[in-house]
């Protein structure tokens, strides 16, 4: 994933997180690199068990308060 923030300093730094709405099962199957936004699979997928996953990601700056 890629997001940009035109602010300066720490306010322009982006952190990637799974949305609060993401199911626990998704969080068990995938990880997200908070700094790069890279989503990776933790284990194996079984199409017969689950044929699709919806993964909502939040890009948040490091300002005070952080903005999404």
C-alpha positions in Angstrom: 0.0 0.0 0.0 1.1 3.6 -0.5 -0.2 6.8 1.0 1.3 10.3 1.1 0.8 13.3 3.4 1.9 16.7 2.2 2.5 17.9 5.8 6.1 18.4 7.1 8.0 16.6 9.8 6.4 13.9 11.8 3.0 14.9 10.5 4.0 13.6 7.1 5.1 10.1 8.4 2.5 7.5 7.6 1.7 4.4 9.7 -0.5 1.6 8.2 -2.9 -0.4 10.4 -5.7 -2.9 9.9 -9.0 -1.1 10.5 -10.9 -1.8 13.7 -13.6 -3.3 11.5 -11.3 -6.1 10.2 -12.3 -9.5 11.4 -10.1 -11.3 13.9 -9.8 -14.2 11.4 -8.2 -11.8 8.9 -5.7 -10.6 11.5 -4.8 -14.2 12.3 -4.1 -14.9 8.6 -2.4 -11.7 7.5 0.2 -9.2 8.9 0.8 -5.6 7.9 4.1 -3.8 8.0 3.2 -0.6 9.9 5.9 1.5 8.1 5.8 0.1 4.5 2.1 -0.9 4.2 3.1 -4.4 3.0 0.5 -7.0 3.7 1.8 -10.6 4.1 0.2 -14.0 4.5 1.0 -15.7 7.8 0.0 -19.3 6.8 -1.8 -21.1 4.1 -5.2 -20.1 2.6 -7.9 -22.7 2.0 -10.3 -21.6 -0.7 -12.9 -24.2 0.4 -12.8 -22.8 4.0 -12.9 -19.1 3.0 -13.0 -18.0 -0.7 -12.3 -14.3 -0.1 -11.0 -11.8 2.5 -11.9 -8.2 2.9 -9.0 -6.2 4.4 -9.7 -2.6 5.3 -6.5 -0.6 6.1 -6.1 2.7 7.8 -3.2 5.1 6.8 -2.5 7.4 9.8 0.0 10.2 10.2 2.1 10.5 13.3 0.9 14.0 14.3 -0.8 14.9 17.6 -3.6 13.9 17.3 -3.0 11.4 14.5 -5.2 11.9 11.4 -6.4 9.0 9.2 
